[in-house]
Amino acid sequence: MAYTKIFPIRTRLDRRVRYALNGKKTALEAAAGYALDAAKTESVLFTDAFNCGLAAPCAEMYATKRRWGKDQNRVQGYHIIQSFRPGEVTPEQAHEIGCEFVRRFLAGRYETVIGTHLDKAHPHNHIVFNACSYADGRMFRNNFNDYYNGIRTVSDALCREYSLSVIEPQNKGKQYREWLDEKEKKPTMRGMVKADVDEVLAAAASFQTFVLGLQRRGYIVKYGPEIKYMAVRHKTGGKFLRLKSLGPEYTEAAIRQRLEQPPQLRTPTTPEVPPRPARQNMRKKENQKSSSRPRRAYRLRGRFASGRAGYSGFAALTYRYLHLLCKVRRKRAPRHVSYALRGELRRFDRYLAQHQFLLEHKITDSAALCAYRAQTKTEIERMTHRRAALYRKRGDSSNGMNRAELSAQIDRLTSALRAMRRELRLCEQIEADMEHIRDQLALAHTDAQREETKKRKEVKRDEYGR
């Protein structure tokens, strides 16, 4: 089994080359369980070079870039790592597979070096190649097609030829943003659609009422004999989501079959959750754990939690919106809160940072925000010129000033510039988000009024029934 990944090299190509050809890592005696033969006088290194020499590969790569006029490109090269399962291959086989991979995928156009590192339990190849082709000067393009139809396909084919195991995908993957939201226990678009489908399905009497229930919640539903996969999309935006991607029990046929069952049996079974420990025991366990672990909790503290803070302008707007999101998070909002508002929970940290920034700098309206942004831009330009002067002083060999002191001043200016640029980006975000927050608050107010009207009608209907 070979696991492959690729990284672009944007700075210091020579460092990656030196790391790949590191003699301490590529020597045979670095392999786990290897006993050095006392009669052996030379160390065996698993390193090779293709289309360039091992003595000075970087010099030849840079010469190729200059020859084709690509020495100013941002990406200098690429670094491929090919890792094998522990105990599945010998050092010789791992290096042989890596060299054959280079011959089939790279050797025809790019200058490449390879080093097989044996300092870990799993042998792995480090392959570093020039982003500029020596044959025609074209740059290597690292995209989805080149990885799956190039790097991964060639590597898997070599593993099969050497009778090694191959990683077979079990199911369809998910986007990194969705995976990260699930890891941080934030709401995801797929999870919200799944929850809405389960709620509507539990109350539906037939397939038509199920579709009607989704439409009432703001979904556009595609289904029918001419539609291969049933799909939904919320009217607030986004792409159509095939219900079969939520699981095998959410296909159109499975939903029709579930509608024939009693309502209490329509919800898909979930694994049993262990009983929650007592509060005292839970606190003891939390105290025993490391205090450095981040806790994801949408909680507003101090004046913010009291609900009596005297804010005005933009700060009041963000304050109201954050409290609304907290209600949604704690499920204290109206029962049928809008899809768009639930999706806003993923931006909670962003809105909280904006609110704190507005309070800290006492910004209440667009004019104050524009003035602060203009002042920040002026300060950034002034500090940039000052840092450039320090760079020139440090590079002047005749200057008698201490280089360490100049470097410390440059580092302080760089840190200050980084913080001011973050504030500048935050100002731009606030200006773009204020109108969006106003619209969301108006939408939430309309939903609350609709919910209140519905409750009053239910009360009147119950009184009439009684």
ChimeraX attribute file (.defattr): number of C-alpha atoms within 10 A of each C-alpha:
attribute: neighborCount
match mode: 1-to-1
recipient: residues
	/A:1	21
	/A:2	23
	/A:3	15
	/A:4	17
	/A:5	12
	/A:6	16
	/A:7	12
	/A:8	16
	/A:9	20
	/A:10	12
	/A:11	12
	/A:12	11
	/A:13	21
	/A:14	19
	/A:15	12
	/A:16	20
	/A:17	22
	/A:18	15
	/A:19	16
	/A:20	23
	/A:21	26
	/A:22	17
	/A:23	18
	/A:24	14
	/A:25	20
	/A:26	29
	/A:27	21
	/A:28	22
	/A:29	18
	/A:30	18
	/A:31	19
	/A:32	13
	/A:33	8
	/A:34	9
	/A:35	10
	/A:36	12
	/A:37	8
	/A:38	6
	/A:39	6
	/A:40	8
	/A:41	8
	/A:42	6
	/A:43	12
	/A:44	12
	/A:45	19
	/A:46	23
	/A:47	22
	/A:48	18
	/A:49	21
	/A:50	20
	/A:51	17
	/A:52	17
	/A:53	15
	/A:54	15
	/A:55	8
	/A:56	11
	/A:57	22
	/A:58	24
	/A:59	12
	/A:60	16
	/A:61	27
	/A:62	17
	/A:63	15
	/A:64	21
	/A:65	21
	/A:66	14
	/A:67	12
	/A:68	15
	/A:69	12
	/A:70	20
	/A:71	16
	/A:72	9
	/A:73	13
	/A:74	11
	/A:75	18
	/A:76	23
	/A:77	26
	/A:78	21
	/A:79	22
	/A:80	17
	/A:81	21
	/A:82	23
	/A:83	20
	/A:84	22
	/A:85	15
	/A:86	13
	/A:87	10
	/A:88	15
	/A:89	17
	/A:90	15
	/A:91	21
	/A:92	13
	/A:93	13
	/A:94	23
	/A:95	24
	/A:96	15
	/A:97	21
	/A:98	24
	/A:99	23
	/A:100	15
	/A:101	20
	/A:102	24
	/A:103	14
	/A:104	13
	/A:105	14
	/A:106	20
	/A:107	18
	/A:108	14
	/A:109	21
	/A:110	28
	/A:111	27
	/A:112	29
	/A:113	27
	/A:114	27
	/A:115	29
	/A:116	31
	/A:117	30
	/A:118	23
	/A:119	17
	/A:120	12
	/A:121	13
	/A:122	19
	/A:123	27
	/A:124	26
	/A:125	28
	/A:126	24
	/A:127	27
	/A:128	30
	/A:129	30
	/A:130	28
	/A:131	27
	/A:132	28
	/A:133	22
	/A:134	21
	/A:135	12
	/A:136	10
	/A:137	18
	/A:138	14
	/A:139	18
	/A:140	18
	/A:141	12
	/A:142	13
	/A:143	8
	/A:144	9
	/A:145	10
	/A:146	13
	/A:147	16
	/A:148	11
	/A:149	10
	/A:150	14
	/A:151	21
	/A:152	17
	/A:153	13
	/A:154	17
	/A:155	24
	/A:156	21
	/A:157	14
	/A:158	19
	/A:159	17
	/A:160	12
	/A:161	10
	/A:162	13
	/A:163	11
	/A:164	16
	/A:165	14
	/A:166	15
	/A:167	9
	/A:168	7
	/A:169	7
	/A:170	6
	/A:171	6
	/A:172	6
	/A:173	8
	/A:174	8
	/A:175	7
	/A:176	9
	/A:177	10
	/A:178	16
	/A:179	14
	/A:180	12
	/A:181	14
	/A:182	13
	/A:183	9
	/A:184	13
	/A:185	12
	/A:186	19
	/A:187	17
	/A:188	20
	/A:189	16
	/A:190	14
	/A:191	14
	/A:192	14
	/A:193	20
	/A:194	15
	/A:195	11
	/A:196	17
	/A:197	19
	/A:198	16
	/A:199	16
	/A:200	18
	/A:201	24
	/A:202	18
	/A:203	15
	/A:204	17
	/A:205	14
	/A:206	13
	/A:207	17
	/A:208	9
	/A:209	14
	/A:210	20
	/A:211	20
	/A:212	16
	/A:213	19
	/A:214	21
	/A:215	16
	/A:216	10
	/A:217	16
	/A:218	15
	/A:219	22
	/A:220	16
	/A:221	18
	/A:222	17
	/A:223	13
	/A:224	10
	/A:225	7
	/A:226	7
	/A:227	9
	/A:228	11
	/A:229	17
	/A:230	19
	/A:231	20
	/A:232	21
	/A:233	19
	/A:234	20
	/A:235	14
	/A:236	10
	/A:237	9
	/A:238	9
	/A:239	10
	/A:240	15
	/A:241	19
	/A:242	20
	/A:243	21
	/A:244	16
	/A:245	14
	/A:246	14
	/A:247	10
	/A:248	12
	/A:249	17
	/A:250	20
	/A:251	18
	/A:252	20
	/A:253	12
	/A:254	12
	/A:255	18
	/A:256	15
	/A:257	13
	/A:258	20
	/A:259	19
	/A:260	13
	/A:261	10
	/A:262	10
	/A:263	14
	/A:264	9
	/A:265	12
	/A:266	19
	/A:267	14
	/A:268	10
	/A:269	7
	/A:270	6
	/A:271	5
	/A:272	6
	/A:273	6
	/A:274	6
	/A:275	6
	/A:276	8
	/A:277	10
	/A:278	8
	/A:279	9
	/A:280	9
	/A:281	11
	/A:282	12
	/A:283	11
	/A:284	10
	/A:285	11
	/A:286	11
	/A:287	10
	/A:288	9
	/A:289	9
	/A:290	8
	/A:291	9
	/A:292	6
	/A:293	7
	/A:294	7
	/A:295	8
	/A:296	9
	/A:297	9
	/A:298	15
	/A:299	12
	/A:300	14
	/A:301	8
	/A:302	8
	/A:303	10
	/A:304	13
	/A:305	11
	/A:306	9
	/A:307	12
	/A:308	8
	/A:309	12
	/A:310	8
	/A:311	15
	/A:312	15
	/A:313	14
	/A:314	21
	/A:315	21
	/A:316	17
	/A:317	17
	/A:318	26
	/A:319	20
	/A:320	15
	/A:321	21
	/A:322	23
	/A:323	16
	/A:324	17
	/A:325	22
	/A:326	18
	/A:327	13
	/A:328	19
	/A:329	17
	/A:330	10
	/A:331	11
	/A:332	11
	/A:333	15
	/A:334	16
	/A:335	11
	/A:336	11
	/A:337	17
	/A:338	17
	/A:339	18
	/A:340	16
	/A:341	16
	/A:342	17
	/A:343	16
	/A:344	16
	/A:345	20
	/A:346	17
	/A:347	11
	/A:348	17
	/A:349	12
	/A:350	13
	/A:351	21
	/A:352	17
	/A:353	13
	/A:354	21
	/A:355	21
	/A:356	14
	/A:357	17
	/A:358	21
	/A:359	15
	/A:360	9
	/A:361	11
	/A:362	16
	/A:363	20
	/A:364	17
	/A:365	14
	/A:366	14
	/A:367	10
	/A:368	13
	/A:369	20
	/A:370	15
	/A:371	12
	/A:372	17
	/A:373	19
	/A:374	13
	/A:375	12
	/A:376	17
	/A:377	15
	/A:378	12
	/A:379	13
	/A:380	19
	/A:381	12
	/A:382	11
	/A:383	16
	/A:384	15
	/A:385	11
	/A:386	13
	/A:387	20
	/A:388	12
	/A:389	13
	/A:390	18
	/A:391	15
	/A:392	11
	/A:393	17
	/A:394	20
	/A:395	11
	/A:396	12
	/A:397	10
	/A:398	8
	/A:399	11
	/A:400	9
	/A:401	12
	/A:402	10
	/A:403	16
	/A:404	10
	/A:405	11
	/A:406	16
	/A:407	14
	/A:408	11
	/A:409	14
	/A:410	19
	/A:411	13
	/A:412	13
	/A:413	18
	/A:414	15
	/A:415	11
	/A:416	14
	/A:417	19
	/A:418	13
	/A:419	11
	/A:420	17
	/A:421	15
	/A:422	11
	/A:423	17
	/A:424	19
	/A:425	11
	/A:426	17
	/A:427	19
	/A:428	13
	/A:429	14
	/A:430	24
	/A:431	15
	/A:432	11
	/A:433	15
	/A:434	15
	/A:435	10
	/A:436	12
	/A:437	19
	/A:438	14
	/A:439	12
	/A:440	18
	/A:441	17
	/A:442	12
	/A:443	16
	/A:444	20
	/A:445	12
	/A:446	12
	/A:447	17
	/A:448	17
	/A:449	13
	/A:450	12
	/A:451	16
	/A:452	13
	/A:453	12
	/A:454	12
	/A:455	12
	/A:456	11
	/A:457	12
	/A:458	12
	/A:459	12
	/A:460	12
	/A:461	11
	/A:462	10
	/A:463	9
	/A:464	8
	/A:465	7
	/A:466	6
